[in-house]
Amino acid sequence: MKSKDEVNARVSKQAAEAKLPYLLQFLANTDDDVSGNVAPFAHDYVTLLKQTVPLSDRQTEFVKVRTVEQYGVIWW
């Protein structure tokens, strides 16, 4: 049986990943106020990814392929 903390962590991570398409759209917005307001969430998500080894297929998809192909954003 998983501990309550593990379950909460998994649910929280899934909720954050569900918001990634919106994050990328907001970061690509030409209005600096819009993109600037989502920067803290982007920072927190990248920090979470750095602590997650190995990345899931879904995380890898969002970080590499989908960002470039769908949104035209290059992270590195």
C-alpha positions in Angstrom: 0.0 0.0 0.0 1.3 3.4 -0.9 1.6 6.1 1.7 -0.6 9.1 1.6 2.3 11.4 0.7 3.2 9.2 -2.3 -0.4 9.3 -3.6 -0.6 13.1 -3.0 2.7 13.6 -4.9 1.5 11.5 -7.8 -1.8 13.4 -8.0 -0.1 16.7 -7.8 2.4 15.8 -10.5 -0.4 14.7 -12.8 -2.3 17.9 -12.2 0.8 20.0 -13.1 1.4 17.9 -16.3 -2.2 18.5 -17.4 -1.5 22.2 -17.4 1.6 22.1 -19.6 -0.1 22.8 -22.9 -1.5 26.0 -21.4 1.9 26.9 -19.9 3.5 26.7 -23.3 0.8 28.8 -24.9 1.1 31.5 -22.3 4.9 31.5 -22.6 4.6 32.1 -26.3 2.2 35.0 -25.8 3.5 38.3 -27.1 2.3 40.2 -24.0 5.2 40.2 -21.5 2.8 40.4 -18.6 1.1 37.1 -19.6 4.3 35.2 -20.1 5.9 36.7 -17.0 3.0 35.6 -14.8 3.5 31.9 -15.7 7.3 32.0 -15.3 7.1 30.9 -11.6 5.1 27.8 -12.5 7.5 27.0 -15.3 10.4 27.3 -12.9 8.7 25.1 -10.4 7.9 22.4 -13.0 11.5 22.4 -14.3 12.7 22.0 -10.7 10.3 19.1 -10.3 11.6 17.5 -13.5 15.2 17.8 -12.3 14.3 15.8 -9.2 12.5 13.1 -11.3 14.8 10.4 -12.6 14.1 8.9 -15.1 11.5 11.1 -16.8 8.3 9.4 -17.9 7.5 9.2 -21.6 4.9 11.9 -21.1 7.4 14.3 -19.5 9.9 13.7 -22.2 7.3 14.3 -24.9 6.4 17.7 -23.4 9.9 18.8 -22.7 11.4 17.9 -26.1 9.2 17.1 -29.0 5.9 18.9 -28.3 7.5 22.2 -27.3 9.3 22.6 -30.7 6.8 21.1 -33.1 3.5 22.4 -31.7 4.4 25.7 -30.1 7.7 26.7 -31.8 9.4 27.1 -28.4 13.0 25.9 -28.0 14.1 25.4 -24.4 17.7 24.7 -25.0 
